[in-house]
Protein backbone atom coordinates (compact mmCIF):
# COMPACT_ATOMS: atom_id res chain seq x y z
CA UNK A 1 0.00 0.00 0.00
CA UNK A 2 1.40 3.44 -0.96
CA UNK A 3 0.82 6.35 1.43
CA UNK A 4 1.09 10.07 0.64
CA UNK A 5 1.49 12.68 3.39
CA UNK A 6 -1.10 15.50 3.49
CA UNK A 7 -2.98 17.19 6.25
CA UNK A 8 -6.48 16.24 7.38
CA UNK A 9 -7.85 14.82 10.65
CA UNK A 10 -10.39 12.45 9.11
CA UNK A 11 -7.79 11.03 6.72
CA UNK A 12 -5.48 10.54 9.66
CA UNK A 13 -7.96 8.36 11.51
CA UNK A 14 -8.82 6.25 8.48
CA UNK A 15 -5.17 5.81 7.51
CA UNK A 16 -4.13 4.82 11.01
CA UNK A 17 -6.89 2.27 11.35
CA UNK A 18 -6.12 0.60 8.04
CA UNK A 19 -2.38 0.76 8.71
CA UNK A 20 -2.86 -1.11 11.96
CA UNK A 21 -4.89 -3.77 10.16
CA UNK A 22 -2.19 -4.07 7.54
CA UNK A 23 0.52 -4.44 10.17
CA UNK A 24 -1.45 -7.22 11.85
CA UNK A 25 -1.33 -9.20 8.58
CA UNK A 26 -5.06 -9.30 7.94
CA UNK A 27 -5.07 -7.20 4.78
CA UNK A 28 -2.71 -7.22 1.80
CA UNK A 29 -2.23 -4.37 -0.66
CA UNK A 30 -3.97 -6.33 -3.39
CA UNK A 31 -6.33 -9.29 -3.71
CA UNK A 32 -6.46 -11.93 -6.41
CA UNK A 33 -9.54 -13.97 -7.22
CA UNK A 34 -10.66 -16.09 -10.15
CA UNK A 35 -13.64 -16.38 -12.42
CA UNK A 36 -14.09 -19.77 -14.08
CA UNK A 37 -15.94 -20.98 -17.15
CA UNK A 38 -16.44 -24.68 -17.91
CA UNK A 39 -17.08 -25.76 -21.50
CA UNK A 40 -18.53 -29.19 -22.34
CA UNK A 41 -18.19 -30.99 -25.67
CA UNK A 42 -20.39 -33.64 -27.30
CA UNK A 43 -18.74 -37.04 -27.38
CA UNK A 44 -15.94 -37.18 -29.93
CA UNK A 45 -16.41 -33.56 -31.02
CA UNK A 46 -13.95 -30.65 -30.91
CA UNK A 47 -16.48 -28.03 -32.04
CA UNK A 48 -17.50 -25.50 -29.41
CA UNK A 49 -21.30 -25.85 -29.40
CA UNK A 50 -23.02 -23.11 -27.39
CA UNK A 51 -26.32 -24.98 -27.55
CA UNK A 52 -24.85 -28.05 -25.84
CA UNK A 53 -25.07 -28.51 -22.04
CA UNK A 54 -25.80 -24.80 -21.32
CA UNK A 55 -22.43 -23.69 -22.73
CA UNK A 56 -23.92 -20.54 -24.22
CA UNK A 57 -25.62 -19.29 -21.06
CA UNK A 58 -22.53 -19.74 -18.90
CA UNK A 59 -20.21 -18.31 -21.57
CA UNK A 60 -22.28 -15.11 -21.88
CA UNK A 61 -22.05 -14.46 -18.14
CA UNK A 62 -18.30 -15.17 -18.06
CA UNK A 63 -17.51 -12.95 -21.09
CA UNK A 64 -19.55 -10.05 -19.69
CA UNK A 65 -17.63 -10.16 -16.38
CA UNK A 66 -14.27 -10.65 -18.09
CA UNK A 67 -14.77 -7.63 -20.36
CA UNK A 68 -15.40 -5.37 -17.38
CA UNK A 69 -12.20 -6.61 -15.77
CA UNK A 70 -10.10 -6.22 -18.92
CA UNK A 71 -11.47 -2.69 -19.42
CA UNK A 72 -10.31 -1.90 -15.89
CA UNK A 73 -13.70 -1.34 -14.29
CA UNK A 74 -13.62 -4.17 -11.75
CA UNK A 75 -9.92 -4.92 -11.43
CA UNK A 76 -7.08 -6.00 -13.68
CA UNK A 77 -6.81 -9.27 -15.61
CA UNK A 78 -3.45 -10.75 -14.62
CA UNK A 79 -3.39 -14.05 -16.51
CA UNK A 80 -5.62 -16.71 -18.05
CA UNK A 81 -5.32 -20.47 -17.60
CA UNK A 82 -6.77 -23.28 -19.72
CA UNK A 83 -7.31 -26.67 -18.08
CA UNK A 84 -8.07 -29.53 -20.48
CA UNK A 85 -8.92 -33.09 -19.49
CA UNK A 86 -10.75 -36.19 -20.70
CA UNK A 87 -12.10 -39.34 -19.14
CA UNK A 88 -9.90 -42.47 -19.35
CA UNK A 89 -12.12 -44.38 -21.76
CA UNK A 90 -11.42 -44.13 -25.47
CA UNK A 91 -8.31 -44.50 -27.60
CA UNK A 92 -5.39 -42.47 -26.13
CA UNK A 93 -4.30 -41.18 -29.55
CA UNK A 94 -7.83 -40.05 -30.39
CA UNK A 95 -8.20 -38.40 -26.98
CA UNK A 96 -4.93 -36.54 -27.48
CA UNK A 97 -6.07 -35.19 -30.84
CA UNK A 98 -9.38 -34.13 -29.33
CA UNK A 99 -7.62 -32.27 -26.52
CA UNK A 100 -5.43 -30.41 -28.99
CA UNK A 101 -8.34 -29.49 -31.26
CA UNK A 102 -10.57 -28.42 -28.37
CA UNK A 103 -7.79 -26.24 -26.99
CA UNK A 104 -7.25 -24.58 -30.37
CA UNK A 105 -10.96 -23.91 -30.87
CA UNK A 106 -11.58 -22.57 -27.36
CA UNK A 107 -8.53 -20.27 -27.52
CA UNK A 108 -9.65 -18.94 -30.90
CA UNK A 109 -13.09 -18.23 -29.47
CA UNK A 110 -11.66 -16.46 -26.41
CA UNK A 111 -9.39 -14.29 -28.56
CA UNK A 112 -12.42 -13.24 -30.63
CA UNK A 113 -14.46 -12.35 -27.54
CA UNK A 114 -11.77 -10.79 -25.31
CA UNK A 115 -8.72 -8.59 -25.78
CA UNK A 116 -6.08 -10.93 -24.36
CA UNK A 117 -3.07 -9.27 -26.02
CA UNK A 118 -0.23 -8.95 -23.53
CA UNK A 119 -2.01 -11.15 -20.96
CA UNK A 120 -0.02 -14.10 -19.63
CA UNK A 121 -1.59 -17.46 -20.44
CA UNK A 122 -0.93 -21.12 -19.70
CA UNK A 123 -2.36 -24.48 -20.74
CA UNK A 124 -2.57 -27.43 -18.39
CA UNK A 125 -3.40 -30.91 -19.71
CA UNK A 126 -4.78 -33.30 -17.09
CA UNK A 127 -4.32 -37.00 -17.79
CA UNK A 128 -7.11 -38.96 -16.12
CA UNK A 129 -6.47 -42.47 -14.83
CA UNK A 130 -8.68 -45.36 -13.85
CA UNK A 131 -7.77 -44.77 -10.20
CA UNK A 132 -9.71 -41.49 -10.26
CA UNK A 133 -12.77 -43.32 -11.52
CA UNK A 134 -12.24 -45.95 -8.81
CA UNK A 135 -12.12 -43.24 -6.12
CA UNK A 136 -15.35 -41.72 -7.40
CA UNK A 137 -17.23 -45.04 -7.44
CA UNK A 138 -15.84 -45.86 -3.98
CA UNK A 139 -17.04 -42.52 -2.56
CA UNK A 140 -20.50 -41.50 -1.38
CA UNK A 141 -21.27 -40.26 -4.91
CA UNK A 142 -21.11 -43.81 -6.26
CA UNK A 143 -23.40 -45.34 -3.66
CA UNK A 144 -26.41 -45.53 -5.99
CA UNK A 145 -24.78 -47.10 -9.02
CA UNK A 146 -25.70 -50.64 -10.15
CA UNK A 147 -23.12 -53.44 -9.92
CA UNK A 148 -21.00 -51.20 -7.73
CA UNK A 149 -18.81 -53.90 -6.17
CA UNK A 150 -18.14 -55.50 -9.53
CA UNK A 151 -17.29 -52.10 -10.96
CA UNK A 152 -14.76 -51.44 -8.16
CA UNK A 153 -13.06 -54.78 -8.81
CA UNK A 154 -12.76 -54.07 -12.54
CA UNK A 155 -11.47 -50.52 -12.07
CA UNK A 156 -8.84 -51.72 -9.62
CA UNK A 157 -7.74 -54.34 -12.15
CA UNK A 158 -7.75 -51.75 -14.94
CA UNK A 159 -5.34 -49.50 -13.04
CA UNK A 160 -3.16 -52.41 -11.95
CA UNK A 161 -2.91 -54.11 -15.34
CA UNK A 162 -3.31 -51.00 -17.55
CA UNK A 163 -6.37 -52.39 -19.32
CA UNK A 164 -7.77 -50.66 -22.38
CA UNK A 165 -11.17 -48.97 -22.23
CA UNK A 166 -12.84 -51.64 -24.40
CA UNK A 167 -11.90 -54.36 -21.92
CA UNK A 168 -13.10 -52.28 -18.99
CA UNK A 169 -16.47 -51.42 -20.48
CA UNK A 170 -17.11 -55.06 -21.36
CA UNK A 171 -16.23 -56.28 -17.88
CA UNK A 172 -18.18 -53.58 -16.09
CA UNK A 173 -21.45 -54.31 -17.86
CA UNK A 174 -23.88 -51.92 -19.49
CA UNK A 175 -25.72 -50.72 -16.38
CA UNK A 176 -22.61 -49.58 -14.54
CA UNK A 177 -21.08 -48.06 -17.65
CA UNK A 178 -24.30 -46.19 -18.43
CA UNK A 179 -24.42 -44.85 -14.88
CA UNK A 180 -20.87 -43.48 -15.12
CA UNK A 181 -21.62 -42.05 -18.56
CA UNK A 182 -24.60 -40.18 -17.13
CA UNK A 183 -23.23 -38.98 -13.80
CA UNK A 184 -19.47 -38.62 -13.89
CA UNK A 185 -17.85 -38.70 -17.32
CA UNK A 186 -19.14 -35.23 -18.31
CA UNK A 187 -17.26 -33.71 -15.37
CA UNK A 188 -14.04 -35.47 -16.37
CA UNK A 189 -14.35 -34.20 -19.94
CA UNK A 190 -14.87 -30.53 -19.30
CA UNK A 191 -12.61 -27.72 -20.55
CA UNK A 192 -12.04 -25.02 -17.93
CA UNK A 193 -11.04 -21.39 -18.52
CA UNK A 194 -9.79 -19.59 -15.41
CA UNK A 195 -9.28 -15.82 -15.42
CA UNK A 196 -7.08 -14.49 -12.58
CA UNK A 197 -8.15 -11.02 -11.51
CA UNK A 198 -6.19 -8.59 -9.33
CA UNK A 199 -7.95 -5.90 -7.32
CA UNK A 200 -5.67 -3.10 -6.09
CA UNK A 201 -6.45 -1.37 -2.80
CA UNK A 202 -6.96 2.43 -3.12
CA UNK A 203 -4.23 4.91 -2.15
CA UNK A 204 -4.60 6.62 1.24
CA UNK A 205 -3.20 10.04 2.07
CA UNK A 206 -2.07 11.01 5.62
CA UNK A 207 0.00 13.58 7.44
CA UNK A 208 2.15 11.68 9.91
CA UNK A 209 2.60 14.77 12.14
CA UNK A 210 -0.84 13.99 13.55
CA UNK A 211 0.09 10.45 14.48
CA UNK A 212 0.14 10.17 18.23
CA UNK A 213 -0.52 7.52 20.82
CA UNK A 214 -3.98 8.78 21.82
CA UNK A 215 -5.37 8.70 18.27
CA UNK A 216 -3.83 5.31 17.68
CA UNK A 217 -5.50 3.86 20.77
CA UNK A 218 -8.90 5.37 19.89
CA UNK A 219 -8.87 4.17 16.31
CA UNK A 220 -7.69 0.69 17.30
CA UNK A 221 -10.54 0.46 19.78
CA UNK A 222 -13.08 1.48 17.12
CA UNK A 223 -11.87 -0.87 14.38
CA UNK A 224 -10.49 -3.91 16.19
CA UNK A 225 -13.62 -5.95 15.35
CA UNK A 226 -12.64 -5.85 11.68
CA UNK A 227 -9.28 -7.52 12.11
CA UNK A 228 -10.60 -11.08 11.75
CA UNK A 229 -12.87 -10.42 8.78
CA UNK A 230 -10.47 -8.71 6.36
CA UNK A 231 -8.44 -11.60 5.03
CA UNK A 232 -6.61 -12.28 1.82
CA UNK A 233 -8.97 -13.86 -0.71
CA UNK A 234 -7.14 -15.91 -3.30
CA UNK A 235 -9.94 -17.60 -5.22
CA UNK A 236 -13.66 -17.30 -5.67
CA UNK A 237 -14.43 -20.33 -7.86
CA UNK A 238 -17.29 -20.54 -10.27
CA UNK A 239 -19.56 -23.33 -9.09
CA UNK A 240 -20.42 -26.15 -11.50
CA UNK A 241 -22.88 -29.02 -11.00
CA UNK A 242 -21.43 -32.36 -9.91
CA UNK A 243 -23.05 -34.02 -12.90
CA UNK A 244 -24.66 -32.64 -16.01
CA UNK A 245 -28.33 -33.46 -16.23
CA UNK A 246 -29.19 -34.01 -19.86
CA UNK A 247 -32.64 -33.36 -21.27
CA UNK A 248 -33.70 -36.45 -23.22
CA UNK A 249 -36.38 -36.74 -25.90
CA UNK A 250 -38.10 -40.09 -26.48
CA UNK A 251 -39.77 -41.09 -29.74
CA UNK A 252 -41.93 -44.19 -29.36
CA UNK A 253 -44.77 -46.35 -30.63
CA UNK A 254 -47.17 -48.55 -28.66
CA UNK A 255 -47.17 -52.21 -29.76
CA UNK A 256 -50.57 -52.83 -28.13
CA UNK A 257 -52.09 -50.12 -30.30
CA UNK A 258 -50.42 -51.51 -33.42
CA UNK A 259 -51.80 -54.97 -32.63
CA UNK A 260 -55.28 -53.39 -32.61
CA UNK A 261 -54.52 -51.83 -36.04
CA UNK A 262 -54.32 -48.38 -34.46
CA UNK A 263 -51.39 -46.43 -35.82
CA UNK A 264 -49.67 -44.38 -33.15
CA UNK A 265 -46.60 -42.31 -32.37
CA UNK A 266 -45.55 -40.42 -29.25
CA UNK A 267 -42.86 -37.95 -28.22
CA UNK A 268 -41.78 -37.38 -24.64
CA UNK A 269 -39.82 -34.25 -23.67
CA UNK A 270 -37.89 -33.89 -20.41
CA UNK A 271 -38.85 -30.62 -18.69
CA UNK A 272 -36.48 -31.00 -15.74
CA UNK A 273 -34.47 -33.71 -13.99
CA UNK A 274 -37.73 -35.41 -12.95
CA UNK A 275 -40.70 -34.01 -14.88
CA UNK A 276 -41.48 -34.78 -18.53
CA UNK A 277 -44.31 -34.23 -21.00
CA UNK A 278 -45.54 -37.21 -23.06
CA UNK A 279 -47.68 -36.49 -26.16
CA UNK A 280 -49.13 -39.54 -27.98
CA UNK A 281 -51.40 -39.50 -31.04
CA UNK A 282 -53.55 -42.50 -32.06
CA UNK A 283 -55.40 -42.94 -35.36
CA UNK A 284 -57.24 -45.78 -37.06
CA UNK A 285 -59.69 -45.66 -39.96
CA UNK A 286 -59.85 -49.40 -40.58
CA UNK A 287 -62.22 -52.26 -39.86
CA UNK A 288 -60.54 -55.23 -38.26
CA UNK A 289 -61.69 -58.25 -40.30
CA UNK A 290 -65.16 -57.14 -41.35
CA UNK A 291 -67.58 -54.24 -40.99
CA UNK A 292 -68.94 -55.64 -37.72
CA UNK A 293 -65.61 -55.41 -35.89
CA UNK A 294 -63.74 -52.14 -35.71
CA UNK A 295 -61.83 -49.85 -33.39
CA UNK A 296 -61.71 -46.60 -35.32
CA UNK A 297 -60.41 -43.59 -33.43
CA UNK A 298 -58.50 -40.32 -33.44
CA UNK A 299 -57.19 -39.71 -29.94
CA UNK A 300 -54.78 -37.44 -28.08
CA UNK A 301 -53.55 -38.03 -24.54
CA UNK A 302 -50.96 -35.48 -23.30
CA UNK A 303 -49.49 -36.56 -19.97
CA UNK A 304 -47.29 -34.90 -17.35
CA UNK A 305 -44.98 -37.46 -15.77
CA UNK A 306 -42.85 -37.63 -12.65
CA UNK A 307 -39.88 -39.97 -13.22
CA UNK A 308 -38.53 -41.70 -10.13
CA UNK A 309 -35.55 -43.39 -11.82
CA UNK A 310 -32.64 -44.97 -9.95
CA UNK A 311 -31.34 -43.24 -6.84
CA UNK A 312 -28.18 -41.30 -7.61
CA UNK A 313 -28.53 -41.71 -11.38
CA UNK A 314 -30.38 -40.35 -14.40
CA UNK A 315 -34.09 -40.45 -13.53
CA UNK A 316 -34.95 -41.20 -17.18
CA UNK A 317 -32.52 -44.10 -17.69
CA UNK A 318 -34.56 -46.81 -15.97
CA UNK A 319 -37.34 -46.98 -13.39
CA UNK A 320 -40.91 -46.09 -12.50
CA UNK A 321 -42.87 -43.01 -13.48
CA UNK A 322 -46.28 -41.66 -12.42
CA UNK A 323 -48.39 -39.73 -14.92
CA UNK A 324 -51.42 -37.44 -14.90
CA UNK A 325 -53.06 -37.13 -18.31
CA UNK A 326 -55.91 -35.54 -20.21
CA UNK A 327 -57.73 -37.38 -22.99
CA UNK A 328 -59.68 -36.42 -26.10
CA UNK A 329 -61.00 -39.08 -28.53
CA UNK A 330 -63.34 -39.38 -31.50
CA UNK A 331 -64.47 -43.00 -31.90
CA UNK A 332 -66.46 -45.58 -33.84
CA UNK A 333 -66.40 -48.95 -32.06
CA UNK A 334 -67.98 -52.33 -32.78
CA UNK A 335 -66.91 -55.63 -31.29
CA UNK A 336 -68.92 -58.19 -33.27
CA UNK A 337 -72.04 -57.96 -31.13
CA UNK A 338 -75.41 -56.39 -31.77
CA UNK A 339 -74.39 -52.75 -31.44
CA UNK A 340 -72.02 -50.14 -32.82
CA UNK A 341 -71.10 -47.02 -30.82
CA UNK A 342 -70.03 -43.68 -32.27
CA UNK A 343 -69.51 -40.22 -30.78
CA UNK A 344 -72.69 -38.16 -31.28
CA UNK A 345 -72.96 -36.89 -34.87
CA UNK A 346 -69.24 -37.59 -35.24
CA UNK A 347 -68.51 -34.22 -33.60
CA UNK A 348 -68.68 -34.92 -29.85
CA UNK A 349 -65.47 -36.60 -28.71
CA UNK A 350 -65.04 -38.20 -25.33
CA UNK A 351 -63.02 -36.02 -22.98
CA UNK A 352 -61.58 -36.44 -19.49
CA UNK A 353 -58.40 -37.54 -17.80
CA UNK A 354 -56.79 -39.83 -15.29
CA UNK A 355 -53.62 -41.36 -13.88
CA UNK A 356 -51.15 -43.93 -15.12
CA UNK A 357 -48.17 -45.85 -13.79
CA UNK A 358 -45.31 -47.05 -15.95
CA UNK A 359 -41.82 -48.45 -16.07
CA UNK A 360 -38.99 -47.66 -18.48
CA UNK A 361 -35.93 -49.79 -19.22
CA UNK A 362 -33.12 -49.79 -21.84
CA UNK A 363 -32.76 -52.88 -24.03
CA UNK A 364 -28.97 -53.12 -23.98
CA UNK A 365 -25.64 -51.60 -24.89
CA UNK A 366 -25.51 -52.36 -28.62
CA UNK A 367 -28.05 -49.59 -29.38
CA UNK A 368 -27.81 -47.36 -26.28
CA UNK A 369 -30.91 -45.27 -26.98
CA UNK A 370 -33.29 -48.19 -27.58
CA UNK A 371 -35.62 -49.35 -24.82
CA UNK A 372 -39.04 -50.55 -23.67
CA UNK A 373 -41.76 -48.78 -21.73
CA UNK A 374 -44.72 -50.42 -19.96
CA UNK A 375 -47.71 -48.46 -18.73
CA UNK A 376 -51.21 -48.97 -17.37
CA UNK A 377 -53.78 -46.34 -16.47
CA UNK A 378 -57.42 -45.32 -16.21
CA UNK A 379 -59.46 -42.14 -16.37
CA UNK A 380 -62.90 -40.62 -15.93
CA UNK A 381 -64.53 -39.56 -19.23
CA UNK A 382 -67.63 -37.68 -20.27
CA UNK A 383 -69.36 -39.45 -23.18
CA UNK A 384 -72.00 -38.27 -25.64
CA UNK A 385 -72.63 -41.01 -28.22
CA UNK A 386 -75.09 -42.63 -30.62
CA UNK A 387 -76.00 -46.33 -30.73
CA UNK A 388 -76.49 -48.20 -34.02
CA UNK A 389 -77.43 -51.72 -35.07
CA UNK A 390 -74.16 -53.46 -35.88
CA UNK A 391 -74.70 -54.28 -39.56
CA UNK A 392 -73.99 -52.69 -42.92
CA UNK A 393 -75.65 -49.25 -42.92
CA UNK A 394 -77.32 -50.28 -39.67
CA UNK A 395 -80.04 -47.89 -38.48
CA UNK A 396 -79.68 -45.76 -35.40
CA UNK A 397 -81.17 -47.16 -32.23
CA UNK A 398 -80.52 -44.35 -29.76
CA UNK A 399 -78.97 -40.89 -30.03
CA UNK A 400 -77.33 -38.41 -27.67
CA UNK A 401 -76.67 -40.90 -24.89
CA UNK A 402 -74.74 -39.11 -22.13
CA UNK A 403 -72.65 -40.93 -19.53
CA UNK A 404 -69.66 -40.41 -17.28
CA UNK A 405 -67.54 -43.54 -16.95
CA UNK A 406 -64.31 -44.77 -15.44
CA UNK A 407 -62.43 -46.41 -18.32
CA UNK A 408 -59.03 -48.02 -18.86
CA UNK A 409 -57.27 -45.54 -21.15
CA UNK A 410 -53.56 -46.39 -20.96
CA UNK A 411 -52.41 -49.90 -21.81
CA UNK A 412 -49.02 -49.95 -23.45
CA UNK A 413 -45.88 -51.85 -24.31
CA UNK A 414 -43.94 -49.24 -26.22
CA UNK A 415 -40.66 -49.37 -28.08
CA UNK A 416 -38.73 -46.10 -27.76
CA UNK A 417 -35.54 -44.46 -28.93
CA UNK A 418 -33.91 -41.84 -26.73
CA UNK A 419 -32.15 -38.68 -27.92
CA UNK A 420 -30.22 -36.56 -25.42
CA UNK A 421 -30.25 -32.81 -25.77
CA UNK A 422 -29.43 -29.57 -23.96
CA UNK A 423 -32.26 -27.20 -23.09
CA UNK A 424 -32.29 -25.57 -26.52
CA UNK A 425 -31.14 -28.34 -28.88
CA UNK A 426 -29.95 -31.91 -29.07
CA UNK A 427 -26.58 -33.23 -28.01
CA UNK A 428 -25.17 -36.62 -27.19
CA UNK A 429 -23.24 -37.39 -24.03
CA UNK A 430 -19.95 -35.54 -23.95
CA UNK A 431 -16.48 -36.89 -23.87
N, C-alpha and C positions, 0 to 999 in steps of 0.2 A: 504494500500500500504506500503511495506517495503522499507526502504531507507538505503543504505550503503554509508559510507563516504570515497571517494577517490578524488584524485585531477583530474582536467581536466576542461578547460574553457567551451568547448562545452557541456559537461555533465551538467555543472552548469546551463547554460541557459535553456536546455531542462527540467531539474529537477525543476527549479524555475517556469517555465511556467506551467507545469502540476500540481505542488503543489498548485499554485494559483487557477487553475481550480478546483482542489479537494476541496480546502477550500471554494470555492463559492458554493459547493454542486451540481455541474453539472456532476461530474463523480464519480462513486463508484469504489472500488478496484476490484470488480468483477461484471460481468453481468450474468443474467440467462435468457435463452430463451427456447422455446419449439419447438419440431418437432412433428407433429401429423399425425397419420395414421387412416383412417376410414375403417372399414371392414363391408361389407354388406352380409346378409345371404338370401338365398331363403326362401320363406314363409314356416314356420314350420320346418326348417332344422337347425341343430346345427353344421353341417359339414362345415369347412372352405373351400370354393370352390374358387380357384384363378381365374377360368375362368368366374366367375359370377360378373357382374357389375364392371369390370375393377379392381377387387381386386388385381390380380397378378401384374399389371403394377405399381400400387401405392405402393404395398408392397415391390417390388424390390428397388424402389427409397428410401423408408424409411429405409430399412435394410442396404443399402449401406452407407447412411449418419450415421446411428446409429453405425455401426461398426467402422467408423473413429473416432467417439466421444469416444467410449468405449476403443479403442486402444490409446487414448490420443493425436490424431493428430489435432483435431479441438475443443478441450475442454474436459470437464469431465462430464460423465453421473452421475447426482446426485440422481435421483429417476425416477421411471416409474409409471404411473397412468393408470388404466383401467376404462373406463366409459361405462356402459352397460345400454341400455334402450330398451323399446319396445312401440309400439303404443297401445292405450287403448282397441282396439278391440281384441277379442279372450278370451278364458277361462283364468282367473287369475292363476289357478294352472298350466295349460299348459305353460303359458308365463313364470312363475317362473322356471319351469324345463328347458325351453329353455334358459333362461338367465344363469342358472347355467352351463348347458352343453356348451354353447357358450364360457363362461368365461374359463372353463377348457380346451377347445380345442385351444382357442387363446393363452392362457398362455403356453400350451405345445409347440405350434408352435414357440412362441417367444423364449422360453428357448432353442429350437433346433437351432435357427438362431443366437441368441446373447448370449454372456457371461454375464448373469445378476447376477451371484453369488456375494453376498455382497451388491447389489444395493437395496435401499429401494423401496418398492412397495406398492400400495394401490389399492383397488377396490371400485368403487362408482356405486351403482345401482340407476338408476333414474326411479321413478314411474311416468308414464305419466297419465294425467287425461283428461277428456273430455273438461275441461276448456281451456287447451292448444290448442286443436283442434278448439274450438270455437274462440279463439283469432286469429288463423291462418286464418280461413274462414272470419272473420270480418275485416282482414287487407287488404292491397292493393293486397297481393298475392292471395287472394280468389275472386277477382273481376270477374274473367272470368268463375267461376264454374256454372254449371246449378243448378237450384232450390236453389239458395244461401239463400234466405230469409227463406225458409222452413227448410233448413239445420241448420241455426242459431237457429231457434226455437227449433228444436229437440235436438241439442247439449246443449242448455241451460237447457232443461228439463232433459237430461241425467245426467248432473252434479248435478242438484237440487235433483232429485229423485233417483240417483244412478242406472240408468238403465243398463241392461246388453247389451253387444255388439249386440246380435241378435235382440233385440228390436230396437236398434238405426239404424242398417242397414236396417231393414224393413221399418221404418218410413221415413228414409232419401230418399229412392228410389234409383234405380240402377244407374242413371246418376250421381248423386252427390257422391255416394259411389265410383263409378269407377273413378271419377275425383280425389278424395282424395287418392285412391289407387295408381294412376299414379303419382301424383305430390307431395304428402306430406308424406305419410306413410313410404316410404323408408328412409327419413331423421330421422324419429322418431325411426326407428329400427336399426340404425347403432351402431356398436361397435367401440369405439374410444380408441386408444393407444396413450398416451402422454408421450414423453420422455423429462425430464427437464435437460437442459444442462447448466453447469457453465463454463464461460470463464474467466480465471484469467488474470488480467493485468500484464505486465512484470515488473520485478524489475528494479529500477533506482538507479544509483550510483552517489553521489555528495560529494563534500567537502564543508562543510558549512562555511569554512573560507573565501570563495569567495563571500558569500552572502552579498550584500550591497544594499543600497537604489537605487543607480543609475542603477544597473543591473536589479533590480526588476522592476523599472519603465519602462525600455526599453523593457523587455520581455513582460510585461503586455500590453504595447502598441502594440507589434507585434501580440500577440495571443488573444486579447480580442474579436475578431470576432468569435472565436470558442466556447465561453462560452455558447451560447444558443443552439448549435447543439449537444454537447456531453451530452446526457441525459441517465439516466438509462433505459435500455430496458428490460422489464420483459418477454414479450412473442412475438414471431413471429409465429402466427398460420398458420397451413397448410390449405389452402383454399379448400373447397369442394363445389360442385354445390348445388344449392338450391333444386333441384329435379333431381333424376336419370332419364336419358332418355334411356329407354329400346329400343332394336333393334328387332322389331317383324319380324316374318316370317309368311306369309299367304299361305295356301294351299287351292285351290279353283277349282270349276268346273262351267262352264257356262250352265245354264238351257236352254237358247235359242239354243245353239249348240246341246245339247242332244235332244231337240225336233225335230231337223233336222236330227237326227240319226248320228250326228258327235260326236264321243267320244272326250273328251278334258280334260286336266288338266293344272293347272297353279300354279306357285310358285312366290311369291313376297317377295323380300328381302329389308329390310330397310338399306339404305346406310348411312343415317344421320338422324337428327331430322326431316327433311322435304323431302329428296329425297329418292326414292326407285326404284328398278328395278323389273319389272313384266315380267315373261317369260312364255307365254302360248304355248301349243302344241295342234293342232287339227288333227284328223285323221278319215277318213271314207272310207271304201271300199265297201259300200252297195248301192244297188238300194233302192229307197223308197218303191214303191208298184208295180213296174214293170220295165222293162228295159228302158222304155221311160221317166222315171222320176228318177233322181239321183243327188246327190250333193257329189260326191267323191272328197276327197282332203287330202293332207298332207301339213299343214301350220304351220309356226312359226311367231310370232309377238312380239319380245322383245320390251319393252317400258320403257323409263325413265319417272318417275312421280314426280311431285311436289305436296305434300300433304298440303293443307291449314289447315285442322283440325279446332278445336275450340280454340279461343283465350285463352291463359293461360293454355291450357291443352295439352294432348298428341295429336299430329297432325294426328296420325293414328287411333285414337279411333273412331271418327265420323267426317264426313265433306267431302268437295269437294276435288278433285284432278284434275290436268291437266297433260296430258301425250303426249309425242312425241315418235312415234314408227316407226320401220322398219318392212317390211313385205316380206315374201317369201312363195310362195304357188304353188304346183303342183295341177292340177285340171282336172276334167272330169264332166261337168255339162250338164244336160238336164232337161227341165221343162215341158215336155209333148207336146211341139210344134213340128215344122218341123225339128228342128236342134239340134245337139249335139256339144258341144264345148270342146276341149281338148288342153292342152298346146302342142306346136309343137313337134311331135315325142315323146311325153312323157318325154322330157328331157330339156324343156325350161320353167321353172317356171315363174310366174308373180313376179315382184319385185318392191319395192317402199317404201313409207312410208307416214305418216300423223300425225294428231293430234286427241286426244280424250279428252272428259270431263266425269268425273264420280263422283259418290257419294258413300261413305261407311257408314254403320251403323250397330251397334251390334243388335242382336235379343232380348237379355234380360239377366237377371241375373242368370237364372238356369244353363245355359252353357255359362260361360263368354266369351269364345273365339269364339263363333259362331256368324256369321253375314251375311249381304247381301251387295252386291256391284252392282251398276247400272252404265253402261257406254255406250257411243255413240260416234262414231268417223268416220272419212273418210280419205282417202289418195289418192295420185296420183301414178298410177302403169303403168309400161311398160309391154305390153302384146305381146306375140308371140304365136299364136294358130292356130289350124286346125279346119275346120268346116265339120261336117259329117251329112248325112241324119239320122234323129232320128228314127231308126228302127233296128231290130236285124241284126248285121253285116252290118249296113248301110254304103254305099260307101262314100268316101271322096268327098266333094264338092269344098272346097278351102283349100289351105295349106299355111303356113307361113304368116298369116295375122298379121301385126304389127300395134299396136295402143298404144296410151297413154291416159288413162282415169282417171277421178276422180270417185272413187267408195266408197260406204259405206263399211268399213272394221272392224268396232268395234260396235257390237250390243250385249249387254250382261246383263243378270240378273244372277249374280253368287252367289253361296253359298260358304262361306269361313270359315275356322277355323284358328284362330290366335295362334301362339306360340311366347312367348317372350324369348329373348335371350340376352346375352352380346355380345360383338363384336366377340368373338372367339367361343362361344358355347351357347347353350340354357340355359335359367333359368327363372323360374316364378317370379312373383313379390315377393319382400322380406317382411318378417315380422320381 
